[in-house]
Amino acid sequence: MRGRPLPDGWKRPYLDALGERLRELREAAGLSAPELAARVGTTRSHIHKLEAGKHAPRPEMAARLAAALGVDVQALRPR
């Protein structure tokens, strides 16, 4: 069972920053959203949702994203 969602006022800045960081890393790696999606086994739409701050990646997705981008998983954390 999932816990109650966090209030938007708390999570929104973090999710926006996480999505922005993911976009920065993807662009620095020279990948398009469809190319990154193919590398991690997801859809382009899912990558766009992550970058838009709609939700945070689950740990296993974060690990696959980091590997596809050639960075440590800690690099995905917002600055």
C-alpha positions in Angstrom: 0.0 0.0 0.0 1.3 3.4 -0.9 1.6 6.2 1.6 -0.2 9.5 1.2 1.2 11.8 -1.5 3.3 14.7 -0.3 1.7 18.1 -0.6 2.5 19.8 -3.9 4.2 22.7 -2.2 6.9 20.3 -0.9 7.5 18.0 -3.8 7.0 20.3 -6.8 10.3 22.1 -6.5 12.2 18.8 -6.1 10.5 17.1 -9.0 11.0 20.1 -11.2 14.7 20.2 -10.3 15.1 16.5 -10.8 13.5 16.7 -14.3 15.7 19.6 -15.2 18.8 17.8 -14.1 17.8 14.7 -16.1 17.3 16.9 -19.2 20.7 18.6 -18.7 22.4 15.2 -18.5 20.6 13.8 -21.5 21.5 16.9 -23.6 25.1 16.8 -22.4 25.3 13.1 -23.5 24.0 14.2 -26.9 20.9 12.0 -26.7 17.3 12.7 -27.7 14.4 11.6 -25.5 13.6 8.6 -27.9 17.3 7.5 -27.9 17.5 7.6 -24.1 14.1 5.8 -23.9 15.5 3.0 -26.1 18.6 2.7 -24.0 16.7 2.3 -20.7 13.8 0.2 -22.1 11.0 2.7 -21.6 9.0 5.1 -23.8 9.7 8.6 -25.0 6.6 9.7 -23.2 7.9 8.3 -19.9 11.2 10.3 -20.4 9.2 13.4 -21.1 7.1 12.9 -18.0 10.3 12.5 -15.9 11.8 15.6 -17.4 8.6 17.6 -16.8 8.6 16.7 -13.1 5.4 14.7 -13.3 7.0 12.0 -11.1 10.4 10.8 -9.9 12.0 7.7 -11.3 11.9 4.5 -9.2 15.3 3.3 -8.0 15.7 0.7 -10.7 14.9 3.3 -13.4 17.3 5.8 -11.9 20.0 3.2 -12.1 19.2 2.4 -15.8 19.1 6.2 -16.6 22.5 6.8 -14.9 24.1 3.9 -16.8 22.6 5.0 -20.1 23.9 8.6 -19.5 27.3 7.3 -18.3 27.1 9.0 -14.9 26.9 7.8 -11.3 23.3 7.6 -10.0 24.0 10.4 -7.6 24.5 12.8 -10.5 20.7 12.6 -11.1 20.1 14.4 -7.8 19.2 18.0 -8.3 21.9 20.5 -7.3 
